[in-house]
Amino acid sequence: MFAGRLKSADTVGRYRWVVCGLLFLSTSLCYLDRQIFGLLKPLLVSDLAWTETNYGDVVAVFALMYAIGYLLAGRAIDRIGTRRGLSVAVAGWSLAAAAHGLAGSVLGFKLARGALGLMEGGNFPASIKTVREWFPVHERAFATGLFNAGSNVGAIITPLALPFVVAAFGWRTAFFMAGFLGVAWLIAWLIFYEAPEKQRRLSVAERAYILGDAPAPEVRQSWVSLLRRRGTWAFVCGMLITGPVWWFYLNWVPGYLHSRFGVDMMQSIVPIVAIYLTADVGSIIGGWLSSRLVSSGLSPVKARLLAILIMAICTLPVGFISLMPGIWAAVGVIALAAAGHQGVSANLYTLVSDTMPAGSVSSVVGIGGFAAGIAGMFTALAIGRILDATHGNYLVLFIGAAAAYPLAGLIMGLILNDRSGRSSIVTE
């Protein structure tokens, strides 16, 4: 069966991977915007006289508005479609990113960061829905892993380019450039993207291949009915537990390397790039692993859960980071944990496509993202205060980060496994 699918996929066409590439780029831009703020932390703290609590509060505002944006965008995109929905989101977050360059106070950054979070909340609901529409079941996790790898590419490009931009033009210019890149992506999206049913660049054979797993029309459901589904709660629990950990890595790892090892922005380039290159590999491997398991005959839901538990093992060593003797040992365990997160994330998002009707995928992603954002807000508030109270001791934070992923995998498995031993799946 796998050989037949592989042959078919090789001969019908590849335009769906162009769509995946566009999603990869939009996700890269999301994380480029976020990583700029994290990397500029030492400079902002110095120039604007911020405390750890000030910084944590700004991150918390982003998390809150990101949660709200996730929830609202998830429902809206199921109604207006991915082309218009993602266009509005990227246009909005590009303006918000540029607005950071005009901010000069904690309040100004809270306003800009809040607007950025609100609009960036549309990226993943739109992207997961797009994958659901453009890829058959056995390719979805791999496609999700590929576009999700954009989060790491954005996080890699930023430390490579940011020090030179800041040195030449100042930190405000970095935010203006981020806004410009968003506008450039939007133009490409409007030129190259349409739904499979309308895309004239798509061959008849590839359209049939894409739509073969989803012949039924979309049926939208109310939030109340979605909250009765086990798949919704499995996704919500997974996001609630793991989402705040990833924001901790994005926003505090540069500060951790600075406080423990004394590295400045230029010296952090190689360690940060190493972390996110490794995370990229984890995203692709995690998506490939469950897609391979599905092609080998395992049910999609069981394949995703097994891949999640395997990738979660990679996150455990970071709990022992305080025992690491030098910077590269510490970077190594952070990189491995980041790879584990991305492998978990690729399968977590794909679970929504496996367990939900097509017309509700974006809504459920929005619900889960809302839960993760609210958790992330309180986590950010707590982290800033913990670091101020402990004079920069990160030990308890990394122990919590290590434990989160195995816990999430086990809880999701319990939710999705019914008493008859079958896993819940909707293929429409």
Summary of the structure (lengths in Angstrom):
residues: 428
radius of gyration: 20.6
end to end distance: 20.6
largest distance: 63.7
contacts: 1679
relative contact order: 0.17
helix: 82%
strand: 0%
